[in-house]
């Protein structure tokens, strides 16, 4: 039986409250390393957040292109087409998503040459 690789690295295990407390501790005179250790935040993260005045929670992965409302509109359009017995392939769906982004002037990272999203950033569920 092949071994399955387990990811031993835990990313962003701290919360926004912990980060804010650590920033407040540093601003009140405590050392950066000591505050980072005490509140369980990586030193480099604390240092970067202090330099940029950014106390937001960690955001892992890619940033979404569409809001939830826009995503719902695209999904409703696809459901409408499916109810009309218009079979949508993955390519058709990708074209619909691209056209929606262009029509609504949404900043996107889609391939303008092929006029559709790349497969790696696209997932059918």
Secondary structure by P-SEA (a helix, b strand, c coil): cbbbbbcccccccccaaaaaaaaaaaaacccaaaaaaaacccaaaaaaaaaacccccccccccccccaaaaaaaaaaaaaaaaacccccaaaaaaaaaaaaaaaccccccccccccccccccccc
